């Protein structure tokens, strides 16, 4: 015999329903309640699995971000060294340009005033 919700059966009987109909309705509600509880339990399990997966993904993301930060810091250090070298070369080029202008001015002055 199927399970039934006795409170519902009693309420239907006191409301004047036929005994067979009241029994079928109470059994149907009990079956629906069991199905609902089963589905709810499955949803809880799925929810827990999703939470675990999200936590795992969060951990992976954090470790990947830390690795990228390390790489970025290394690259930035390399860029700083290269920029410092370029500054040195630029300073040399400035001095060379100044010397060239001075030589050109000396040659021009000699040509004009000699």
Secondary structure, 3 states (H helix, E strand, C coil): CCCCCHHHHHHHHHCCCCHHHHHHHHHHHHHHHHHHHHHHHHHHHHHHHHHHHHHHHHHHHHHHHHHHHHHHHHHHHHHHHHHHHHHHHHHHHHHHHHHHHHHHHHHHHHHHHC
